[in-house]
Amino acid sequence: MRQGLFRAKFAQALCLIALALGVVACSPSLNWRTVQAPEEGYSTLFPAKPDKLERNLPFQDQEIHQVLQAAKIDDDIYSVSSIHLVGKQVEFLPKILKQLQLNVLSRAGVNLQNALTQETFYRNANQQRMVAKNYFLEILVSEKNNSAHQLMRVMWVASTVENDGVWIYQLTVLRTRASNEDAKTILTNETFSPFFEELKLY
């Protein structure tokens, strides 16, 4: 029950920030800038100034803190979700990470084993280059009796911080309207790759 509520609340948070971004006028050109998130322990490049949303999500009688930062450029949404697990909540890491992955991958009808992937790198708190797997998804969404074709690239990173629990990061780019484009071909070009490759943890 609680896990189902967690899934629903997380999906609701993504919808809320997507709706908020949908009414913001955005420049068609990319203006890459480093966005520092010291409270969440990371920095990365965003193509525009992101909006920020914070909320608590219920999970097994606990309140899990989540922070979303997202920016919209035309039909593309760039977002970073940060979830902080502290104290005994650290024990939830495998379950929460699995739930996050299920929430996203199930939309495309795939799983961790058969999804299209590619490895990329980020830097950890010691500035070491670490490997992370990126997933490329094609999603069909029904809109007013029409089917919209969406593309997504997503990456998950879990980072343990000494005396400060664990952070789970989900980096996502969602192309909300796509033609018959290949997700991996489109979402690995220079319009999207810096967002993932410039992730640095503190």
Secondary structure, DSSP 8 states (H G I E B T S, - for coil): -HHHHHHHHHHHHHHHHHHHHHTS---SS---EEEEETTTTEEEEESS--EEEEEEEEETTEEEEEEEEEEEETTEEEEEEEEEE-GGGGGGHHHHHHHHHHHHHGGGT--TTTSEEEEEEEE-TT--EEEEEEEEEEEEEEETTEEEEEEEEEEEEEEE-TTS-EEEEEEEEEESS--S--HHHHHTSTTTHHHHHT-EE-
